[in-house]
Amino acid sequence: MAGFRALPSVDQLLGALPALVEDHGRLAVTQAARARLDAARAAIRDGADGGVEAARLPHLLAADLAGLAATRLRPILNLTGTVLHTNLGRAILADQAIAAANAAMAAPLALEYDLATGGRGQRDDHLRGLLCELTGAEDATIVNNNAAAVLIALNSFGLGRDSIVSRGELIEIGGSFRIPDIMARAGTHLVEVGTTNRTHPRDYTDAISDRTGLILKVHTSNYRIEGFTAEVAAPDLAALSRQAGVLMMNDLGAGSLVDLSRWGLRREPTVAEAVTEGADLITFSGDKLLGGPQAGFILGRRDLIAQINRNPMKRALRLDKIRIAALEATLRLYRDPDRLDQRLPVLRMLARPLVDIAAQATRLAPQVAALLPDHRVAVTDCASQIGSGALPTDTIPSAGLRINGDGGDAPDRLAAHLRGLERPVIGHIHAGALILDLRCLGADADLLGALAR
Ligand SMILES: *Cc1c(COP(=O)(O)O)cnc(C)c1O
């Protein structure tokens, strides 16, 4: 039985594996080889055969290095039925936005430089004009995300003062974004008014004092209170605030720039309508219904936006050039609403006709069945969701594949198998089957190719 002497040295091992060195670099292969040789010596000490250990080294090393090289950020197929899935990165960007981001990464650009005068410019200037044009707002500033937009606005106008919110709007948005916590960190004192289901104008007026910084209205994006309810609508709250001489801010959350009913979706108030309603400040996300990269917008009066821009937090929350370029290209698409559903992937997926999705499901069912032996594949109705808190109780009729196997844990095992593919396929489990909602699938070959690997 061979012992330690059957093992090669690190140099011998590297010399025998030139392709690995070429692919991964000498340093990475040396480190992986040392670790594998240590493990082989430990195994031999425990009685393993040196020859067997030595023979296993090349393929173990190759697997280690392949594992280290594989990114966990590789593209997946989102067949969950949730179009804007926060855990899967929300909006897919338009080709125009991807090209703009690429160009911004590859060469210097006049990010904060005025090409006309050669003097200093402002990074937000690339977006302000478009945002004001598309929404009717007087001015705009842009930060890292909508959570940051709410944070900096509260801090700018509520620091050391009261911020008034209805008890029906003290929301939590996934993760750790809770209005009361954000208020505390913004340094503003939360004053809750009304009740969970009903808040009236006098609840607000009774709470207004000389300590009031602002009144905040929050779009209850991820739930809906139904039944015996009352809220003070944004126009009334804006009028009431103006009369009392305090600021009113409206956090829209998803904030769409276009009327979605044009594409058969339920009507949500647009950002432009929120501007008309008279709020002093409006906040919304860049990567929800807008369909761009992660960002947060604050629209409002010029003097208020200037005050936010002077807040030192602005520097900490500002956007980088890559996202500014992608946002500019995304906003530009809204100048041509007629072609928006062809160019903006979020809208293309949301507006995709059911007959189209159903035809794809019918085409794919037998082909997917052929790739998944021991499973039964059938076409099924699905209910897609917008996701990210937009129209939470609304679903959009869709179609997909229902996949069953033998045994109670078959759907979980299949889901795990599909997550482990080179291009992971993510569905959801419902009533004992794995469901693949095809709304967000592009070409048939995308799914067939992923499953064939
Ligand atoms: C989603 C949402 C937020 C947070 O926006 P992000 O862009 O995810 O930071 C804040 N408020 C409301 C009402 C939302 O729906």
Ligand as a Chemical Component Dictionary entry (heavy atoms), coordinates in Angstrom:
data_LIG
# 
_chem_comp.id                   LIG 
_chem_comp.type                 NON-POLYMER 
_chem_comp.pdbx_formal_charge   0 
_chem_comp.three_letter_code    LIG 
# 
loop_
_chem_comp_atom.comp_id 
_chem_comp_atom.atom_id 
_chem_comp_atom.alt_atom_id 
_chem_comp_atom.type_symbol 
_chem_comp_atom.charge 
_chem_comp_atom.model_Cartn_x 
_chem_comp_atom.model_Cartn_y 
_chem_comp_atom.model_Cartn_z 
_chem_comp_atom.pdbx_ordinal 
LIG C1 C1 C 0 -40.826 49.785 -2.367 1  
LIG C2 C2 C 0 -41.202 50.927 -1.503 2  
LIG C3 C3 C 0 -40.239 51.649 -0.794 3  
LIG C4 C4 C 0 -38.782 51.297 -0.886 4  
LIG O1 O1 O 0 -38.312 51.538 -2.174 5  
LIG P1 P1 P 0 -36.886 50.922 -2.652 6  
LIG O2 O2 O 0 -36.666 51.524 -3.990 7  
LIG O3 O3 O 0 -37.045 49.457 -2.638 8  
LIG O4 O4 O 0 -35.877 51.396 -1.645 9  
LIG C5 C5 C 0 -40.647 52.710 -0.022 10 
LIG N1 N1 N 0 -41.960 53.042 0.074  11 
LIG C6 C6 C 0 -42.918 52.360 -0.584 12 
LIG C7 C7 C 0 -44.355 52.771 -0.416 13 
LIG C8 C8 C 0 -42.570 51.286 -1.392 14 
LIG O5 O5 O 0 -43.527 50.590 -2.043 15 
# 
loop_
_chem_comp_bond.comp_id 
_chem_comp_bond.atom_id_1 
_chem_comp_bond.atom_id_2 
_chem_comp_bond.value_order 
_chem_comp_bond.pdbx_ordinal 
LIG C1 C2 SING 1  
LIG C2 C3 SING 2  
LIG C2 C8 DOUB 3  
LIG C3 C4 SING 4  
LIG C3 C5 DOUB 5  
LIG C4 O1 SING 6  
LIG O1 P1 SING 7  
LIG P1 O2 DOUB 8  
LIG P1 O3 SING 9  
LIG P1 O4 SING 10 
LIG C5 N1 SING 11 
LIG N1 C6 DOUB 12 
LIG C6 C7 SING 13 
LIG C6 C8 SING 14 
LIG C8 O5 SING 15 
# 
